[in-house]
Amino acid sequence: MESTLADSRDDLSLRTHAHPISAQELIKTYHLMLLSRRFDERCTQLLRQGKLVPHYHSGVGQEALMVAPVIPLKRADQMIYTHRGYAHLLAKGISLKEIALDMFMKVGGTNCGLGGVMHVSRPDLGVPGREGVFGGRFGIAAGLALAAKLRKTSDVVVCFYGEAAGSRGILYEALNMAVLWSLPLILVAENNGWSFTSRTEWLYPQGRMSRVWRGFDIPVDVVDGNDVDAIFSSMTAAIDRARSGKGPSIIEGLTYRLDPHIWYDDGLYQPKEEIARWRERDPLVLAAARLRAMGRRDGELDAIGERVQAEIEDVFRAVNEARDARWQDVQGLVVR
């Protein structure tokens, strides 16, 4: 049985974008997407060498849906991220070095290397951390949005999640509160076709996560999750709505997980032909083509690639040189 995602996404290809991404914003987005991809590739390489990469979940193929929604956010806006990929964190301003040190449980990470990559936290950048119980993020996100409203700020909260988390009951409780109180909350559903080994259409009607939200008085926008322009435009509209006090929005991005679910997963349940089709819609390739259409030359893109590779080398050099984290390192820790 093949996923319906590819066909359903084709319906979105002719849409116009009310808030198109600028050339400078696209360059920044492309740089962060490429940095995330190269980091993923290095982690995969280490795993093939038999080295431990704790709690690693590849984000390959989903970079556009991670970076493009974060680019329009302000520093004070809050973000709850997912466990798949780390481009959300990069786009919010956290350095790859901090993320990598947390992942490999070394000193110098955002949580002193003691919480691992699943609990990266930089409150000063609008990243308060993640839930301790899977799927509990919706209550946290609604609470952050309520706090922003009570404080009478213009801050918004964006909460990313996938198919598995979306089946938790707390999502619907949080949605009800968000609609009832017109909270400045934006939910970004990463529909990548799979919840571990279960297809999205086995969990949601017609394979669309948004089908189950029809009972809520809330705008839902389904976009091509590999199209930076479409995501950016949809997110900008949702942010404008939230800041103006009109309440929550949901964006469902149709994308695909090109790599296995987790480091010990062989991914044999994913049809090779399906993966090949989605590789033709690689978000990095699409973003590069969009930049060329905007007049950017290959030399500029090559220069970005060289800077990214240099940063990757610096990051893993720092990881190799850093010592393992210890609980004593928490003493005297000042929360930013």
Number of C-alpha atoms within 10 A of each C-alpha: 6 12 19 15 21 18 9 17 17 10 11 15 12 7 10 11 13 13 15 17 21 13 14 10 15 22 20 17 26 27 20 26 30 20 24 28 23 18 27 20 15 14 22 19 12 13 16 11 9 9 11 13 16 16 15 24 23 25 26 24 24 29 28 31 33 32 27 33 27 24 20 18 21 13 15 16 21 26 28 24 26 24 18 22 21 31 29 28 27 19 23 22 17 19 14 23 20 24 26 26 29 28 23 24 25 24 21 21 26 26 26 23 28 23 16 22 25 22 23 27 25 18 16 13 18 21 23 18 20 21 17 10 7 12 20 17 24 26 19 17 27 26 18 24 28 21 15 20 19 10 10 9 12 16 23 30 26 27 20 25 21 22 23 16 19 21 15 14 12 16 18 17 13 20 24 17 16 24 18 13 16 19 29 32 34 27 23 25 23 25 28 22 25 22 18 16 14 14 20 24 17 11 17 16 12 15 20 21 23 18 12 12 14 10 8 13 14 18 13 20 16 22 25 24 28 28 24 27 24 27 30 27 21 24 27 21 13 27 26 14 18 23 18 10 15 17 24 31 28 23 23 25 27 25 27 26 23 20 19 20 19 14 19 10 12 11 16 9 12 21 12 10 10 14 14 11 11 18 15 10 16 20 25 23 14 17 21 18 14 18 21 14 10 12 10 15 12 13 9 13 16 11 11 19 17 12 12 20 16 11 17 19 13 13 20 18 12 17 23 12 10 15 15 16 21 13 9 9 14 14 7 7 10 6 10 9
